[in-house]
Amino acid sequence: MPLPTSVLLEREVYFEYDSDSGGIERIPTAIVVPPSPQDIKDAILAYLQTQIPDAHFENPPELSSLRILRPTHSIPWLCGDVTDALIASADKNLVALYAGPYRPGTNLKGAYLIYDTSSNSLSAIPQPPNDDGERLYVGLGAVVACLDLEEEGGAYLLGELTKVRGSKHSQAALSTWAPSTKQWALKVASFPPELCPPNHVFEADMCFSYRGASSVLCWVDLFKGMLVCDLRQALQPPDAQLEFRFVPLPKECPTHDRGVSCEEPLDAVMYRSIACVGDSIRLVTMDGYCERPADELRLTIWTLSPDLHDWSKGIEYPVSDIWASESHVSLGLPKILPSFPVLSMDGDDVVYLLFTDATMSVDRRLDYKGQHLLRVDMRHNKVSHHPQSGDQIWSQLFATDCSAYTSYRA
């Protein structure tokens, strides 16, 4: 059976005991001296280096799975908080994950993991250095960029973007890691004028790398737009110039500054998503979500020009057409809004959404009846519903073509 060219994954990945590993439990010795922060980081990194990936890829809309297997049943004492990971970004054969509660700009325990599907391996990467003991940064996100599939061990760049806390001119700090140097390099540059005070609220919902007219690293605030930097600049020595550029959302898409008003809108990932699909960056929106009458909402796909300057509106698809589809009607499902749209990585104008059949009772109890993953082929007006039998999904799925590289070095 041929391998899927793309897959859908849940972003949260769990560590589980590998019962087939034959691992030997080690009884922890008494701790005489309290461990230093560096001792804890070293222990977590050593622990992560023993993990094994376990992936099972299926063709969408079936969900694929990714687990991380540990060789022993118990977790080392200093690593007790590292029980799961979260997918941060992916590029070709590489998937970058936050291991443990660590996120960019925090002092929380954890590190990075890079999952390479071409070798079915995991690599552990430490947090960027924090010499002063207190993070001076506000985290945005991390993006991985594959540089050379041919190189044994993988050539890639991991870029962690943060905002310098309290900086006078809104500075961005980009920490980069390459396996060839096995160390972090730091570059600081100014945010573009569009993101400087007073309009400086920018939070990254999604991160990815893009290779079009130029190769760039992208951090996306689905309420505002996209912050990009040139990959070639990111690869230069720390003292080389680094510039960031802002790409706003299409003018028709309402924008919002988070944290500046008492009434915050719904999380943008419930009705927007962006991805690098083929040779272009595409945005799918369902604007007006929970604000306008549901039967007025439309799925809309936008495509960004190769020079990253202009958006063009593509196909639109009424949400009411999902409810009127043969698949929806035959299942007797109610007219409830789907959520968390995700663009297909290999199907033009194909979007996946979650449909949760749940209503709130008079006494404010959630009456959950089931969940379906929808595949909507907007161009050919085809809708299919795929029931989910596992745990309920309450967050956006992650689409990636990493499965296409599983036999690259075979």
Secondary structure, DSSP 8 states (H G I E B T S, - for coil): ----SSEEE-SEEEEEE-TTS-----------S---HHHHHHHHHHHHTT-EEEEE---TTS--EEEEEESSSS--GGGTT-SEEEEEEEETTEEEEEESS--TT---S-EEEEEETTTTEEEEE-----TTSS--EEEEEEEEEEEETTSTT-EEEEEEEEEETT-TT-EEEEEEEETTTTEEEEEEEE--GGGSTTS-----SEEEEEESSSEEEEEEETTTEEEEEEHHHHTS-TTS---EEEEE--TTS----TTSSSS----GGGTEEEEEETTEEEEEE-TTTTTS-GGG-EEEEEEE-TTS--EEEEEEEEHHHHHHSHHHHHTT------EEEEE-SSSTTEEEEEEEEEEE-TTS-EEEEEEEEEEEETTTTEEEEEE--SS---S--EEE-GGGGTTTT-
